[in-house]
Amino acid sequence: MKIELAGEELWLLPEKALYWPREKTLFVADIHFGKVASFRAAGIPLPPGSTSAALARLTRCIAQTGARRIVFLGDFLHSKEARAAQTFERFAEWRSQHAGVAITLVRGNHDDKAGDPPAAWNIDCVDEGEVIGPFCLAHHPEPDLRGYVLAGHIHPAIYLDGPANDSLRLACFWFGAYVCVLPAFGEFTGTYAVKPQAGDRVFVAADGEVIEIRVPA
């Protein structure tokens, strides 16, 4: 799905990432690497494989777009317990396969507790407020006078009502007047049902498609 935002063409990918073709930059929010490892360390049994699944989707995004840079909009590592050997080994292997792709991490609230990734991964870690062209990079979705904000943090989703008194809760891209909130990229992240205002644009990612949902006036 191609849209125009702040005078730039952007692509909304069904993998729940945002791509800026002019700068060959991929934006990803809330990947939460090691969340399953964190829960398992606390004695809560969850199936393995979430890190591998997220990395496979990242690889697919790079292959589809030709991205030369990835910007993680916060919450890269879920917690200190996420720094498990298996999680780190998988990402290190993936990073070596994509060494030519520049990576920036805009620190989020989970990153403040988990700490920065290892220096060997060659990830540029910055605080919120980094400006690229017309966009201000953040984790928390709050307006910034320096540019249109790209953020994450709340894992946005909306409810869609069906004809049989049923409903679906689907992750979405939420574009407001001053802030875009990306859906969470990671597995087992949960979602938060948002309430778009008149004039906002909402796009759901489901079944390999991105579909715009009409926001009532």
Secondary structure by P-SEA (a helix, b strand, c coil): cccccccbbbbbccccbbbbccccbbbbcccccaaaaaaaaacccccccaaaaaaaaaaaaaaaccccbbbcccccccccccccaaaaaaaaaaaaaaccbbbbbcccaaaaaaccccccccccccccccccccbbbbcccccccccbbbbbccbbbbbbbccccbbbbbbbbbbcccbbbbccccccbbbbbbbbcccbbbbbbcccbbbbbbbcc
